[in-house]
Amino acid sequence: MLLNDLRDYNASLLQTVLFKDYCPNGVQVEGRAEVRRIASAVTASQQALDNAIEWGADAVLVHHGYFWRNEDATITGIKKRRIAQLLRNDVSLLAYHLPLDAHAELGNNAQLGKLLGMTAQGRFGEQNIAWLGELEQAQPLAQFVQQTEHDLKRTPQVIGESGKMIHKVAWCSGGAQGYFEAAIALGVDAYITGEISEQNFHLANESGVAFIAAGHHATERLGIKALGEHLASRFGLEHKFFDQANPV
Ligand SMILES: [Zn+2]
């Protein structure tokens, strides 16, 4: 298919214009006009580009691309090497950040809910990016943490009493520890996100709401892979997800 058609389809599927984001969503680096093979990865790291190009990808699909709001705008150093490699190989980079977190089926939060058995009942936070719901079955924190570790293949960092019963939950993939207070105000038993900050420890202790830092990378592997698979089946493209172990 044509890169421009892929771009337009994604823009309408993920409703990218509705989001106020910290980076451009869509084609960030333009490569060849025809796309047959798409590689996906969480982050457009050098390793992700190497894997994609070695596999013969025409386009690379990521959640974390380039050109973030507060970064140095110059194309030098690490950024120069990455972009030069894409341009030299005529490979496109397509990035979808907040619109991918938010998508009702393919998004990181939708996929995370499905994986961990959390049923969505509502949304909250800036641009309604965080999700609210409940576990299919109430269970002690220790049991839910064990399941999270198994499903995401990463040991979460947890603040909370292991015997506390968890039923009502809130979650947001990635670095969404800033929504913990909003989650507490909603009366949940636990909040699940990717990363934890120092103050979350005290907020968890003082509120009695458990905090589960399940991994920024681990909670954001799901959406981009689901999007790649969706595009492959919809347009008959070849797709491969390249995972790069990341402990954060
Ligand atoms: Zn992220």
Boltz pocket constraint, residues with backbone or C-beta under 6 A from the ligand:
constraints:
  - pocket:
      binder: B
      contacts: [[A, 64], [A, 173], [A, 174], [A, 175], [A, 216], [A, 220]]
      max_distance: 6.0
